[in-house]
């Protein structure tokens, strides 16, 4: 049973930084794609950043240069470092995983249905 648990979301002022974490447990394949999605109320989830098992990373234009996705293999943890936060970054952030694949497109090209494993999300609120 794969389990993803996000943490690190909180309320911050614009211009601030946060680091989100996603702890992964259960079945783990050496080949995978992991994505940080975000979702505002009544909107679809949109991919913000992804990392493949080969270390390749990709970002949505809206976060490029401000967000950094990384992983600690020893801890089976995925991170999202978010800098220069803006009020429009206010969303619930989810990590998602799919094993045995490589993501060849940008994160904003993927939908919820493309990933089998999800965490429960963590709320990020950025005030102006």
Buried (B, 14 or more C-beta within 10 A) or exposed (E): EBEBBBEBBEEBEBEBEBEBBBBBEEEEEEEBBBBBBBBEEEEEBBBBBBBBBEEEEBBBEBBEEBBBBBBEEEEEBBBBBBBEBBEEBBBBBBBBBBBEBEBEEBBBEBEBEBBEBBBEBBEBBBEE
